[in-house]
């Protein structure tokens, strides 16, 4: 695989929908605390990208590294040029890759070192979050699908926390997020989902994450409303603002009594005393609190996209990311849909990351790339958001077909069947051809005929779901369809 390579795109994809250009699934965002224009984006299959001008121009940093699948990114608060990235994405998806280790850069992303690779290789871990201790930059915590990892030597070696780890290979214990209290750096919080083996819990450490006392742990089953109680919890989103105010979003496991689908919103809960006591609002009880995990009738994704973030200047302002994004500016009394991806809105669905940079201003990453708002998303209009995907090239291709460098089509994850064909945009930009999750494609030589398959939760376009396309070698104008599912 040597020689010289030339990037052909897509960079970006000119999307069919109202949210404009898209680039690919962005799983993590970290912002330089001294300069909000310096941003690092971790992606599902395109590695880490960096911008120094607030997203107008992006540069890939990790093309030569052991893994291009990024689950979490963190900057050292005492030296933001030191970057940690957990490889392997903990979003529970079929194309989420396992870890190869933790990448570390000490020069702002110019060079990288794969840390403790021997221990991680073959571990089947995936990363969801990383945080560097403000009081001791050698001390790092990471949320993973096997529990809480920690390092005391700047990432050179890692261990599983005895309190927050899976007790056996059959017990899934994901720490979906871990972070440091913004006011008291000795306090850490973690959200734990037990993979539908239990209800999940939120826990607090008062000694920089070394211990997690039971009396500071809240089992999520205690919020059970009469008469049937909650379903078990598949994933927990958790965020904190100033003054010890926390919000959490709870996604269900499949349940018959009470009736819940996997990934459905169970509740949004809130604490105003740093996690000691919690109150809750069931979906639909507070004005505007719709099920933001719902992607279609009977289809929910809170086990895949579930993120909460709080404005660092005002704890009454918080955002909740799922398929769409809700925002509250009054502490959870009311909510507004600020993304509206399936209602002619400006932001792609499936939110995985939110990073605030100031009052009401944040970056968000989703299955389509990166967006930014300066007014908490406003009312979900195009004027409320900036699309930052023009120079990102991070699409995840499931399949593709190429006749030559000017005739290419491919099926991408959630970003359409796309093509680079004569008469289209100037490369490396590509055009969409069929909306949805792309898959198998085929082309007929010396012809304008192409074929492909794309799906949405409630509809199928092109060929039947999961069936491959094959061009007959001796009759290239004939395209055959497979008879059994492949994906």
VOGU-3710 file (C-alpha; in Angstrom, 3 decimals, decimal comma):
1> xxxxxxxxxx> 0,000/0,000/0,000  2,905/2,339/-0,621  3,406/4,988/-3,236  1,774/8,383/-3,439  -1,895/8,790/-2,615  -4,213/11,576/-3,734  -7,385/12,366/-1,809  -10,460/12,221/-4,037  -13,091/13,068/-1,435  -15,851/13,383/-0,609
11> xxxxxxxxxx> -14,918/16,742/0,871  -17,746/17,541/1,450  -20,943/15,795/0,338  -23,484/18,273/-1,014  -26,408/16,802/0,904  -29,970/16,381/-0,362  -31,524/17,570/2,903  -31,946/21,064/4,340  -28,931/20,836/6,657  -26,545/21,341/3,727
21> xxxxxxxxxx> -23,029/19,919/3,338  -22,120/16,829/5,361  -18,828/15,072/6,031  -19,300/11,958/8,186  -19,846/10,735/11,747  -18,153/12,933/14,366  -17,967/11,187/17,728  -15,944/13,562/19,927  -15,014/17,257/20,091  -12,402/18,991/22,240
31> xxxxxxxxxx> -11,807/22,749/22,289  -8,685/24,603/23,384  -9,752/26,366/26,626  -7,686/29,439/25,723  -8,836/29,735/22,110  -12,288/28,603/21,024  -11,227/28,593/17,368  -8,819/25,692/17,945  -10,937/22,550/17,840  -10,207/18,834/17,537
41> xxxxxxxxxx> -12,834/16,497/16,096  -12,692/12,737/16,510  -14,495/10,682/13,893  -15,823/7,159/13,443  -13,468/6,228/10,627  -11,528/9,308/9,573  -9,280/9,830/12,581  -8,701/13,198/14,272  -9,077/16,519/12,482  -8,055/19,998/13,649
51> xxxxxxxxxx> -9,154/23,523/12,872  -7,485/26,735/14,016  -10,086/29,096/12,545  -13,315/27,898/14,117  -14,129/25,254/11,513  -13,627/27,074/8,240  -10,630/24,874/7,422  -9,843/21,404/8,793  -6,679/19,301/8,588  -6,421/15,565/9,210
61> xxxxxxxxxx> -3,852/14,619/11,851  -3,797/10,845/12,246  -3,949/9,203/8,823  -0,879/7,073/9,576  -1,960/5,884/13,035  -2,976/2,361/14,081  -6,677/3,231/14,199  -8,855/5,882/12,582  -11,785/5,091/14,884  -11,957/7,687/17,667
71> xxxxxxxxxx> -14,305/7,439/20,644  -13,066/10,252/22,899  -10,684/13,240/22,952  -9,375/15,329/25,856  -6,867/18,170/26,186  -4,604/18,699/29,171  -6,075/21,854/30,810  -2,616/22,934/31,996  -1,122/22,468/28,514  -3,711/22,220/25,701
81> xxxxxxxxxx> -1,053/21,105/23,228  -1,134/17,727/24,997  -3,970/15,654/23,530  -5,323/12,229/24,478  -7,588/10,256/22,159  -9,193/6,927/22,914  -9,431/4,741/19,822  -12,518/2,582/19,424  -16,025/4,066/19,478  -18,463/3,151/22,278
91> xxxxxxxxxx> -21,725/3,975/20,519  -23,045/0,430/20,253  -23,130/0,386/16,446  -22,309/-2,428/14,052  -19,478/-0,388/12,524  -18,076/0,829/15,870  -14,477/-0,400/15,955  -12,600/-1,791/18,970  -9,667/0,054/20,505  -6,026/-0,190/19,565
101> xxxxxxxxxx> -4,994/1,968/22,519  -4,772/5,631/23,503  -3,150/8,120/21,143  -1,164/10,948/22,751  0,263/14,077/21,185  2,454/16,628/22,984  2,678/19,130/20,129  -0,897/19,997/19,214  -1,423/16,978/16,988  1,676/17,183/14,784
111> xxxxxxxxxx> 3,030/13,847/16,059  1,466/10,971/17,988  2,380/8,036/20,191  0,200/4,961/20,746  0,231/4,405/24,510  0,164/0,995/26,223  -0,787/-0,693/22,953  0,104/-4,219/24,118  -2,436/-4,131/26,960  -5,207/-2,708/24,800
121> xxxxxxxxxx> -4,742/-4,899/21,747  -7,390/-7,625/21,732  -9,188/-6,135/24,739  -12,414/-5,358/22,818  -12,697/-2,058/24,678  -14,256/1,053/23,214  -13,892/4,596/24,546  -16,715/7,006/25,370  -14,937/9,798/27,283  -11,571/10,971/28,625
131> xxxxxxxxxx> -10,778/13,643/31,232  -7,417/14,990/32,440  -7,275/15,922/36,134  -6,874/19,686/36,591  -4,884/19,145/39,801  -2,530/16,521/38,372  -2,063/16,257/34,611  -0,494/12,807/34,995  -3,812/11,524/36,321  -6,294/10,685/33,556
141> xxxxxxxxxx> -9,697/8,958/33,680  -11,474/7,317/30,756  -14,967/5,906/30,342  -15,086/2,653/28,366  -17,387/-0,250/27,609  -15,623/-2,303/30,311  -15,738/0,329/33,039  -13,546/3,185/34,220  -9,880/3,246/33,226  -7,291/5,401/34,940
151> xxxxxxxxxx> -3,660/6,330/34,387  -1,306/7,919/36,915  1,627/8,424/34,563  0,342/10,535/31,702  -1,160/7,645/29,768  1,883/5,365/29,704  -0,096/2,608/31,422  -3,746/2,091/32,329  -5,745/0,111/34,897  -9,424/-0,617/35,499
161> xxxxxxxxxx> -10,973/1,038/38,540  -12,032/-1,568/41,093  -15,288/0,273/41,769  -16,469/0,820/38,204  -15,665/-2,197/36,079  -17,431/-5,154/34,578  -17,240/-8,019/37,060  -17,189/-10,675/34,344  -17,101/-10,941/30,574  -20,873/-11,481/30,585
171> xxxxxxxxxx> -21,637/-8,270/32,500  -21,491/-5,177/30,338  -20,738/-2,060/32,405  -20,264/0,997/30,245  -19,095/4,273/31,740  -20,778/6,448/29,137  -19,237/9,638/30,482  -16,825/10,791/33,189  -15,942/14,407/33,947  -14,535/16,747/36,581
181> xxxxxxxxxx> -16,642/19,202/38,552  -15,990/22,704/37,116  -15,921/24,305/40,577  -14,264/21,631/42,727  -11,591/19,673/40,830  -11,499/16,921/43,457  -15,058/15,909/42,555  -15,681/13,667/39,536  -18,926/12,249/38,172  -19,558/9,148/36,102
191> xxxxxxxxxx> -22,643/7,730/34,387  -22,819/3,957/34,188  -25,079/1,817/32,039  -25,206/-1,903/32,718  -26,087/-3,065/29,232  -29,665/-3,944/30,177  -28,391/-6,295/32,909  -29,322/-3,634/35,488  -30,851/-0,192/35,874  -27,623/1,785/35,630
201> xxxxxxxxxx> -26,478/4,478/38,014  -24,823/7,869/38,438  -21,942/8,088/40,871  -19,659/10,701/42,392  -16,071/10,628/43,630  -14,764/13,129/46,167  -11,076/12,194/45,849  -10,264/12,821/42,174  -11,788/9,576/40,969  -9,805/7,144/43,107
211> xxxxxxxxxx> -12,859/5,895/45,016  -16,597/6,023/44,299  -18,493/5,635/47,604  -21,853/3,870/47,628  -23,471/6,732/49,550  -22,687/9,027/46,597  -24,165/6,613/44,052  -27,747/6,864/42,844  -29,345/3,770/41,324  -31,641/4,957/38,552
221> xxxxxxxxxx> -34,359/2,484/39,564  -35,294/4,793/42,482  -37,103/7,106/40,064  -39,648/4,399/39,199  -43,159/5,862/38,865  -46,110/3,780/40,085  -47,357/1,218/39,377  -44,861/-0,597/37,168  -41,575/1,243/37,547  -38,867/1,979/35,015
231> xxxxxxxxxx> -37,454/-0,339/32,428  -33,774/-1,082/32,737  -31,503/1,627/31,326  -29,406/1,050/28,219  -27,470/4,335/28,310  -27,133/7,469/30,428  -26,278/10,952/29,176  -24,883/13,267/31,887  -23,657/16,865/32,038  -22,879/19,471/34,707
241> xxxxxxxxxx> -22,917/23,236/34,865  -21,854/25,774/37,490  -23,092/25,528/41,068  -23,369/21,749/41,172  -26,300/21,541/38,737  -26,459/18,286/36,767  -28,841/16,950/34,126  -29,137/13,374/32,898  -31,085/11,679/30,115  -32,054/8,016/30,482
251> xxxxxxxxxx> -32,570/5,674/27,525  -34,543/2,447/27,950  -33,859/-1,194/27,356  -36,604/-3,207/25,671  -39,373/-3,903/28,167  -42,932/-5,228/28,143  -43,961/-4,179/31,673  -43,774/-1,246/31,403  -43,759/-1,066/27,597  -40,574/0,523/26,254
261> xxxxxxxxxx> -38,502/0,068/23,123  -34,709/-0,076/23,160  -33,325/3,469/23,128  -36,615/5,174/24,031  -36,511/8,180/26,358  -37,484/7,261/29,909  -36,801/10,537/31,692  -34,692/13,643/32,030  -33,521/14,093/35,629  -31,846/16,988/37,430
271> xxxxxxxxxx> -29,788/17,630/40,546  -29,071/21,041/42,070  -26,759/19,849/44,865  -23,912/18,099/43,031  -25,697/14,789/42,690  -26,941/14,260/46,243  -30,624/14,571/45,338  -32,442/14,287/42,015  -35,830/15,200/40,535  -37,254/14,023/37,219
281> xxxxxxxxxx> -39,605/14,957/34,407  -41,023/12,158/32,281  -41,098/12,592/28,522  -43,994/14,833/27,558  -44,577/16,218/31,059  -42,540/19,415/30,612  -43,569/21,621/27,655  -41,451/20,775/24,625  -39,875/17,668/26,184  -40,495/15,294/23,308
291> xxxxxxxxxx> -38,637/12,008/22,849  -35,497/13,393/21,233  -34,227/9,820/20,762  -37,024/8,955/18,308  -35,998/8,485/14,685  -39,316/7,230/13,342  -42,494/5,414/14,417  -41,445/2,827/16,997  -37,743/3,472/16,343  -35,471/5,004/19,017
301> xxxxxxxxxx> -31,723/5,566/19,341  -30,937/6,662/22,907  -28,584/3,697/23,199  -26,600/5,107/20,241  -26,767/8,903/20,513  -27,295/10,269/24,025  -25,371/13,340/25,176  -26,033/16,136/27,696  -24,084/19,392/28,035  -24,598/22,459/30,238
311> xxxxxxxxxx> -23,665/26,079/29,552  -20,570/26,853/31,687  -21,871/30,359/32,429  -25,486/29,572/33,334  -26,729/26,229/34,667  -30,288/26,974/33,527  -29,112/26,496/29,945  -28,539/22,918/28,799  -28,774/20,862/25,612  -29,807/17,238/25,135
321> xxxxxxxxxx> -28,624/15,408/22,036  -30,200/12,334/20,489  -31,663/11,944/17,025  -32,496/15,633/17,331  -31,374/18,191/19,935  -33,474/19,853/22,612  -32,429/22,940/24,567  -33,682/24,462/27,789  -32,898/27,970/29,008  -35,011/27,844/32,170
331> xxxxxxxxxx> -33,554/24,885/34,039  -35,740/22,249/32,430  -39,133/23,913/32,838  -39,527/24,080/29,040  -37,641/22,671/26,031  -37,165/23,663/22,380  -36,179/21,482/19,438  -33,218/23,395/18,021  -32,097/20,939/15,300  -35,307/19,667/13,610
341> xxxxxxxxxx> -33,448/17,282/11,283  -36,622/15,670/9,935  -38,609/18,910/9,787  -36,568/20,932/7,291  -34,121/21,882/10,020  -30,484/23,027/9,732  -28,649/20,232/11,632  -28,027/16,594/10,690  -29,560/13,973/13,021  -27,797/11,729/15,566
351> xxxxxxxxxx> -25,846/13,860/18,036  -22,743/12,347/19,653  -20,779/15,329/20,978  -21,308/18,838/22,350  -18,535/21,212/23,459  -19,408/24,632/24,903  -17,020/27,540/24,325  -18,927/30,273/26,169  -22,352/31,648/26,945  -24,866/29,884/24,657
361> xxxxxxxxxx> -22,076/28,985/22,189  -21,066/25,423/21,380  -19,873/23,008/18,722  -21,752/19,795/18,099  -20,794/16,607/16,262  -23,260/14,179/14,732  -23,571/11,580/11,972  -23,197/14,327/9,385  -20,238/16,298/10,772  -19,779/19,488/12,803
371> xxxxxxxxxx> -22,077/22,470/13,406  -21,784/25,536/15,635  -24,287/27,867/17,267  -23,920/31,086/19,255  -27,488/31,298/20,589  -28,091/27,848/22,154  -29,485/26,715/18,816  -32,137/29,452/18,837  -35,388/28,122/17,432  -33,774/25,686/15,013
381> xxxxxxxxxx> -33,496/28,003/12,013  -30,631/28,093/9,518  -29,620/31,506/10,818  -29,027/29,945/14,245  -26,335/27,542/13,016  -23,058/27,493/11,091  -22,328/24,408/8,992  -18,605/23,597/9,358  -18,251/20,640/6,976  -16,811/22,240/3,847
391> xxxxxxxxxx> -13,283/20,864/4,349  -13,893/17,766/6,489  -13,375/14,426/4,709  -14,428/11,693/7,136  -17,196/9,714/5,436  -17,668/6,084/6,447  -18,180/4,012/3,301  -19,975/0,695/3,560  -19,413/-0,166/-0,097  -18,434/1,475/-3,368
401> xxxxxxxxxx> -17,826/1,129/-7,077  -15,189/2,843/-9,235  -14,573/2,687/-12,959  -11,793/5,288/-12,783  -10,903/8,424/-10,806  -13,762/10,387/-12,377  -16,488/7,731/-12,112  -17,080/6,652/-8,509  -20,106/6,005/-6,322  -20,405/4,682/-2,788
411> xxxxxxxxxx> -22,787/4,048/0,065  -22,007/5,996/3,247  -23,196/5,682/6,822  -26,201/8,013/7,191  -24,913/10,391/4,515  -26,491/8,957/1,374  -25,317/7,105/-1,687  -22,904/9,616/-3,167  -21,005/9,959/-6,401  -18,146/11,652/-8,185
421> xxxxxxxxxx> -19,249/11,710/-11,815  -18,781/13,939/-14,874  -21,045/16,962/-14,715  -21,025/16,973/-10,918  -19,274/19,327/-8,491  -15,573/20,057/-8,682  -13,598/17,341/-6,855  -13,078/16,600/-4,044  -16,759/17,489/-3,439  -19,280/14,745/-4,240
431> xxxxxxxxxx> -22,992/14,835/-4,965  -25,684/12,807/-3,180  -27,651/10,385/-5,334  -30,020/8,682/-2,878  -30,698/9,761/0,701  -30,322/7,633/3,809  -27,831/4,992/4,932  -26,029/3,941/1,771  -24,880/0,429/1,021  -24,107/-1,629/-2,087
441> xxxxxxxxxx> -23,563/0,130/-5,395  -22,860/-0,814/-8,997  -22,128/1,010/-12,271  -22,458/0,079/-15,935  -19,358/0,949/-17,999  -19,859/3,380/-20,888  -23,287/4,267/-19,552  -25,039/6,613/-17,168  -26,714/3,675/-15,383  -25,890/3,270/-11,698
451> xxxxxxxxxx> -27,626/1,298/-8,967  -27,537/1,442/-5,196  -29,387/0,846/-1,970  -30,189/3,247/0,862  -32,382/2,784/3,925  -34,177/4,787/6,558  -35,918/3,398/9,642  -39,319/3,598/7,971  -38,518/3,138/4,293  -36,232/1,454/1,813
461> xxxxxxxxxx> -34,990/2,871/-1,455  -33,292/1,028/-4,288  -32,804/-2,667/-3,600  -34,031/-4,718/-0,651  -32,250/-4,185/2,683  -28,863/-5,837/3,006  -28,779/-7,389/-0,467  -25,577/-7,007/-2,420  -25,290/-5,769/-5,996  -23,135/-7,570/-8,548
471> xxxxxxxxxx> -22,381/-6,657/-12,144  -22,204/-9,688/-14,463  -18,642/-9,710/-15,932  -19,582/-10,975/-19,407  -22,708/-8,767/-19,570  -21,713/-5,545/-17,768  -25,057/-3,846/-18,453  -26,775/-6,440/-16,260  -26,761/-5,772/-12,501  -27,828/-8,609/-10,213
481> xxxxxxx> -29,188/-8,331/-6,696  -28,226/-10,684/-3,855  -30,953/-12,832/-2,295  -30,016/-12,760/1,391  -29,018/-10,099/3,926  -25,337/-9,225/4,101  -25,248/-6,308/6,574
//
